[in-house]
Amino acid sequence: RGGGFRVRQSQKNKLQQKKAQKGSNGKYSRACGDCSACCTVVKVIDLEPPKPRQTPCQHLANERGCEIYETRPDGCKNFQCLWSIGHPLFTGAMRPDVFGIVAWIEQTDYGNTYIVDEVVAGAFDGKNVKEVLRKLGAHMSLMILGKDNKRSVVVRKK
């Protein structure tokens, strides 16, 4: 990406794991259920071959979910979006496959950064999504990735 953005892969998802709020059942605050937005949107480098962003995973079966769920790579096991950890800006109704965006935290050249990617083309144009982006950008650096692969915006928190 332009602007010198590089994700430090060795740091990937460590902050998310620390920030995840575990419920009384020992799991993350919200179960993914039928949502598989991350299986389409998120880049997974530890699959063979690696899965590019905005590409459905080769192991994603429409109604059965992940065909390699029990043996999926660490990049998949450890991934937690802001909705699934119960981030206060993402209410229950804002599950990524419904709200149209998936957001997570990564360590980047800008420090801790919210990464937000479109699940549904045009989702960034929605009033509610714009408000969430504004609020996220007020707290830490924010990288916005468009589904069309043409839009990439970094808002650096000073």
N, C-alpha and C positions, 0 to 999 in steps of 0.2 A: 504494500500500500504506500501511497505517497506520504510525504511529511515525515519520513523516518520512522514510521510505525513498524515495530517488530514485536511479536509476542515471544516472550522468553519461554520456550516450551518446557524447560525444566521447572519453571514456576507455575505452569498452567494448572489451574483449578485448586492450588493449595489454599489460597485465600477463601475460595468458596467453601472448602471443607471446614475451615475454621469458623466461618460465619454462619454455616448452616445451623438452623435452630432445630434441634431434635425434639420430637414430641414424646409423649408418655409411652408410646409404643416403640421407642428407640429408632424410629425412622424419621425422615425429613417431614416437615410440617404438612406438606400436601403430597398425595400420591398422584403420579402422572396420569393414571387412568387410561383413557383412549388417546391422550395427547402423545404424538410422536414428532412434534415440531423439530426438536433438536436432531432427530434422526435424518432430517432433510436439510436443515439449515447449517448446522455446526460442522466445521472441518474436523476430521478425526485422522491424525497422522499415524496412530498405531494400529490401523487396520491394514490388511494386505490385499489388494493395493490400498494406499491411503485414500480416504474419502474427501473429495473437495467440498468446500462450503457450497450451499445452495444446490446440492445434488442428493437425491434420495439414496440412502444407504442400500447397498446390494443385499443386505440381510434383513431389510424391513419387509415383512409380509403384511399386506393390507389389513386383514382382520385378525391376524394372529400376533401382530407385533414383531418383536425381534426374534429371528430364527436362531440366533446364537446367544440369547440372553444369559444363559448360565455360564458361558465361556467368553462373553464379550470383553473387549480390551479395557484396560484401566481408564483410558480416555472417556469411554462411555460410562463405566461404572461410577466414576468420580464426578461426572458432569452434573451440576445442579443449576437450574435457571433460577432467577430471582423469584419467580412465582412459586416454584416448588419449595423454596426455603422460607416462604412466608414473608417476603420483603413487604414492608408496610405500604408501598406504592402499588403493589400488585394484589388486588383483592381476589377472592375466590372466583369471581366472574371473569377475571382477566387472564385465564389460562392461555398460553401462547397460541394454541391452534384456534382459539375463539377470538382473542384480542388482536391477533395478526402480527405480533412481534414476539421475539424471544430475547431475553436479556440475561447477562451473567457478568461476573467480575473476573478480570484477568490482570495479571501483573504485566505491564507493558513498559516501553521506554518512558511513558508519562507517569509511571507509578501505578497504583491501583486504579483500574479503569473499568467503567461500565462499558460492556460491548453490547450493542443492540442491533439485531438483524431482523429484517422483514421476513415473516412467514408467508404473508399474503401481499402481493404486489399492491402498492398504493396505501398500505397501512399507515405509513408515516404522515399521510395527509389528513388523517382523522384527528378531530379536535381532542379527544381523550388521550390519544397517543402523543400528540404534541405536548400536552400538559405534563404527561409522565416524563417525556424527554427533557423538558425544561427543568423539572424538579430533580431528575437524576443529575443533570449537568451542574446544578447548584451545589452538589455535594462532593463530586470528584470528577476527574476527567471522564469524558464520554466519547465513544467511537460509534458512529452510526453507519451501518452497512446496508445499502439498498439491494433489494432482490434482483434488480436489473444489472448488478455488478458495475454500474456506472457511477453510483453515488457512494461516496465515502467521506464522512465529515468527522473531524476530531475537534472536540471542544476541550481545551486544556484548562483544568482547574488550577488556579494559581495559589 
